[in-house]
Amino acid sequence: MKAMAEERLHIRLHVYDTDIPVNVKREDEYFYREAAKLISNTVNTYADIYKGRKSEKDLLYMAMIDIALRYEKEKGNNDTSEYDSILQGLISEIEECL
């Protein structure tokens, strides 16, 4: 018996000043919509700050850098490799004692 194909939705995302059609997994729809809002809000923030002084392309790149920086910082906060190393050492010590 074939596995049931995952359900996909065709949605339109409004990102800054553009509507983008995308096909998404139903369970990911919320995240796509929130991502579109984050992009739009970030670009709008930069547009307000640099109105008339930066090109739209520059604003988009600034927003991408801002969002990527947030992502990288968050990814760093969730790095557990140091803890994994400590746990491995403790496990080794426990096994030696047993």
Backbone bond lengths (Angstrom), bond angles and torsions (degrees), N, CA, C in turn:
res aa  C-N    CA-C-N  psi(-1)  N-CA   C-N-CA  omega(-1)  CA-C   N-CA-C  phi
1 M - - - 1.444 - - 1.527 109.19 -
2 K 1.338 117.22 132.15 1.454 122.21 -178.96 1.519 110.76 -73.41
3 A 1.338 114.94 143.40 1.464 119.15 175.16 1.525 108.19 -69.27
4 M 1.309 114.36 141.00 1.455 119.88 -179.58 1.525 109.55 -64.80
5 A 1.325 117.04 130.91 1.456 121.12 179.66 1.526 109.00 -65.24
6 E 1.323 114.77 140.34 1.455 117.34 -179.94 1.523 110.05 -67.35
7 E 1.296 114.72 142.91 1.457 120.40 -176.49 1.525 109.79 -76.49
8 R 1.321 115.26 129.46 1.461 121.15 179.36 1.518 108.89 -118.34
9 L 1.304 114.46 147.65 1.462 121.31 178.54 1.516 109.63 -115.62
10 H 1.300 115.75 146.25 1.461 121.13 172.47 1.523 105.88 -101.20
11 I 1.333 115.65 112.64 1.466 119.64 -178.65 1.521 110.17 -124.89
12 R 1.322 115.17 163.62 1.456 121.71 174.08 1.513 107.76 -112.13
13 L 1.329 114.84 127.96 1.456 120.04 176.88 1.517 108.79 -106.54
14 H 1.317 116.05 132.75 1.464 119.80 174.45 1.524 106.43 -94.56
15 V 1.326 115.81 112.00 1.455 122.11 -178.51 1.521 108.09 -118.69
16 Y 1.336 114.96 110.47 1.457 123.78 -177.22 1.519 109.90 57.74
17 D 1.320 118.73 -98.57 1.471 119.57 -179.28 1.525 112.14 -121.23
18 T 1.335 116.04 22.27 1.457 121.00 -174.96 1.523 110.69 -133.73
19 D 1.329 116.43 140.01 1.459 121.32 172.18 1.524 108.02 -96.95
20 I 1.319 115.82 129.41 1.458 121.27 -176.08 1.528 109.11 -122.75
21 P 1.344 117.50 119.83 1.464 119.48 175.67 1.530 109.71 -80.17
22 V 1.330 115.90 134.47 1.465 120.37 178.17 1.515 110.04 -141.50
23 N 1.321 115.66 152.21 1.467 122.37 172.59 1.510 106.93 -103.64
24 V 1.323 116.58 125.15 1.458 120.97 -175.54 1.523 110.31 -132.49
25 K 1.319 115.71 156.53 1.460 119.47 171.01 1.524 107.02 -68.03
26 R 1.307 115.89 142.30 1.468 120.43 -178.50 1.535 111.22 -52.72
27 E 1.336 116.75 -43.02 1.456 119.41 -176.82 1.528 113.58 -70.74
28 D 1.338 117.08 -13.47 1.468 121.07 179.50 1.530 113.48 -99.25
29 E 1.315 117.19 -3.99 1.470 120.15 -175.62 1.533 111.77 -54.63
30 Y 1.307 117.17 -48.60 1.467 121.28 -178.75 1.528 110.62 -55.47
31 F 1.330 117.19 -44.47 1.454 121.30 -177.31 1.528 111.87 -66.63
32 Y 1.316 116.91 -38.20 1.465 120.62 175.79 1.523 110.45 -62.70
33 R 1.315 116.31 -44.18 1.464 120.14 -179.39 1.537 110.95 -65.68
34 E 1.310 116.92 -40.62 1.462 120.34 177.83 1.529 111.02 -66.64
35 A 1.325 116.85 -37.84 1.464 120.60 177.72 1.526 110.51 -63.63
36 A 1.329 116.75 -42.00 1.463 120.70 177.98 1.527 110.63 -61.85
37 K 1.333 116.97 -40.75 1.471 120.71 177.57 1.525 110.75 -64.05
38 L 1.326 116.78 -43.10 1.462 120.79 179.74 1.529 110.76 -60.30
39 I 1.321 116.30 -45.74 1.468 120.36 179.21 1.523 110.07 -61.80
40 S 1.322 116.78 -49.06 1.464 120.92 -178.89 1.528 111.31 -59.84
41 N 1.318 117.13 -46.68 1.462 120.50 -179.72 1.520 112.18 -63.24
42 T 1.320 116.64 -40.11 1.461 120.67 -179.27 1.521 110.75 -67.59
43 V 1.329 117.36 -45.45 1.471 120.22 178.19 1.526 109.65 -63.03
44 N 1.321 117.38 -42.35 1.464 120.18 179.31 1.526 111.90 -61.91
45 T 1.324 116.85 -38.12 1.462 120.30 177.38 1.520 110.67 -61.16
46 Y 1.325 116.68 -47.63 1.466 120.01 178.30 1.520 111.31 -66.18
47 A 1.323 117.61 -36.72 1.469 120.88 178.55 1.531 110.34 -62.47
48 D 1.332 117.25 -40.23 1.474 120.80 178.01 1.529 111.47 -64.98
49 I 1.322 116.05 -40.71 1.469 120.69 -177.72 1.534 111.30 -70.63
50 Y 1.334 116.79 -42.92 1.466 121.31 -172.59 1.525 113.29 -108.71
51 K 1.314 117.33 25.44 1.461 122.78 -177.41 1.533 111.10 -49.43
52 G 1.325 116.30 121.47 1.454 122.11 177.26 1.515 115.17 77.44
53 R 1.334 118.23 -5.03 1.468 120.70 -178.36 1.520 113.29 -108.14
54 K 1.330 117.12 -17.90 1.468 121.47 -179.53 1.517 109.08 -127.80
55 S 1.328 115.54 148.68 1.461 119.74 177.16 1.527 109.57 -74.12
56 E 1.314 115.77 163.40 1.470 119.56 177.53 1.524 110.56 -61.42
57 K 1.318 116.33 -37.73 1.462 120.56 178.31 1.527 110.35 -61.05
58 D 1.335 117.18 -44.12 1.460 120.76 178.10 1.524 110.68 -61.29
59 L 1.335 116.93 -41.75 1.462 121.08 179.28 1.522 111.12 -61.10
60 L 1.333 116.17 -41.98 1.463 120.35 179.55 1.525 110.94 -64.93
61 Y 1.334 116.96 -42.56 1.467 119.78 178.36 1.525 111.22 -65.34
62 M 1.323 116.93 -39.93 1.458 120.42 178.32 1.528 110.17 -61.71
63 A 1.322 116.49 -42.27 1.462 120.80 178.65 1.523 110.65 -65.04
64 M 1.339 117.46 -41.66 1.470 119.98 178.86 1.523 110.67 -62.26
65 I 1.333 117.03 -42.33 1.461 120.15 179.39 1.527 110.01 -64.05
66 D 1.324 116.54 -43.29 1.462 121.31 179.48 1.531 110.53 -58.15
67 I 1.316 116.57 -50.01 1.468 121.28 -178.07 1.527 110.87 -67.00
68 A 1.336 117.52 -41.41 1.466 120.77 178.96 1.526 110.46 -64.36
69 L 1.321 117.23 -38.03 1.464 120.89 178.14 1.529 110.43 -63.29
70 R 1.324 116.63 -44.14 1.472 120.03 176.89 1.529 110.34 -59.11
71 Y 1.326 115.83 -43.65 1.468 121.27 -179.92 1.529 110.75 -61.57
72 E 1.328 116.64 -47.41 1.460 120.59 -178.12 1.528 111.39 -64.21
73 K 1.334 116.77 -40.10 1.465 119.36 177.76 1.528 110.77 -63.85
74 E 1.319 116.66 -43.42 1.459 120.82 179.90 1.524 110.66 -65.28
75 K 1.327 115.70 -40.67 1.462 119.87 178.31 1.522 110.13 -61.16
76 G 1.323 116.76 -39.14 1.461 121.20 178.04 1.510 111.84 -65.94
77 N 1.320 116.97 -35.27 1.457 121.02 178.97 1.519 111.84 -68.09
78 N 1.308 116.63 -23.54 1.460 121.11 -177.71 1.528 112.69 -99.74
79 D 1.318 117.22 9.95 1.461 121.21 179.90 1.524 109.56 -74.26
80 T 1.302 116.18 117.58 1.468 120.39 -177.04 1.528 112.41 -106.60
81 S 1.327 117.57 8.99 1.470 119.42 -175.37 1.529 111.89 -59.97
82 E 1.328 118.05 -36.14 1.469 120.58 178.65 1.524 110.29 -63.25
83 Y 1.330 116.33 -43.78 1.463 120.86 179.30 1.518 111.39 -67.85
84 D 1.327 116.04 -38.24 1.464 119.96 178.19 1.526 110.41 -60.02
85 S 1.322 115.96 -41.18 1.457 121.13 179.56 1.529 111.07 -63.65
86 I 1.320 116.53 -44.40 1.467 121.31 178.45 1.527 110.03 -62.72
87 L 1.330 116.65 -44.59 1.464 120.63 179.47 1.521 111.57 -61.37
88 Q 1.320 116.34 -41.36 1.466 119.43 179.22 1.531 110.35 -61.44
89 G 1.339 115.94 -40.71 1.461 119.83 178.21 1.518 111.47 -63.31
90 L 1.321 116.72 -43.42 1.460 121.00 179.05 1.531 111.49 -64.55
91 I 1.313 116.03 -41.13 1.465 120.01 178.31 1.525 110.58 -61.77
92 S 1.325 116.30 -42.26 1.467 120.43 178.69 1.527 111.28 -61.70
93 E 1.340 116.40 -43.37 1.464 120.90 179.35 1.534 110.73 -63.81
94 I 1.309 116.83 -42.11 1.470 121.52 179.48 1.519 109.83 -63.32
95 E 1.331 117.24 -44.70 1.463 120.98 -179.03 1.522 110.55 -64.19
96 E 1.328 117.76 -36.78 1.471 120.93 178.24 1.522 110.67 -63.65
97 C 1.347 116.08 -38.93 1.467 121.03 -179.05 1.526 111.20 -69.63
98 L 1.303 117.00 -29.99 1.464 120.45 -178.59 1.508 108.56 -80.77
